[in-house]
Amino acid sequence: MATLARRVFKVALFFGLFVLSVRYVRPYPYPMPESQLAVWWDASDWLGIRDPEDLIFVVWVTIELIVAVLAYVVIIRLWRRYQRKN
């Protein structure tokens, strides 16, 4: 039962970190400046994506996921170090 509780806690921790990264990692200013929008259009044309919003969504969800994973790894390592000292 304790193992299940630890696993549920870890999943909840990761989900909470992902929600925080979605909330506080800002993808771009709204409304987007013309120069920045031109870069997204060029990138989406180069990749063969019709709508640059699709590209923006995928890129920023990936960045937010990376931020959540890094925060999760740091928290888990710090917790293990704390547990070893005690």
Summary of the structure (lengths in Angstrom):
residues: 86
radius of gyration: 18.4
end to end distance: 23.3
largest distance: 55.9
contacts: 191
relative contact order: 0.13
helix: 83%
strand: 0%
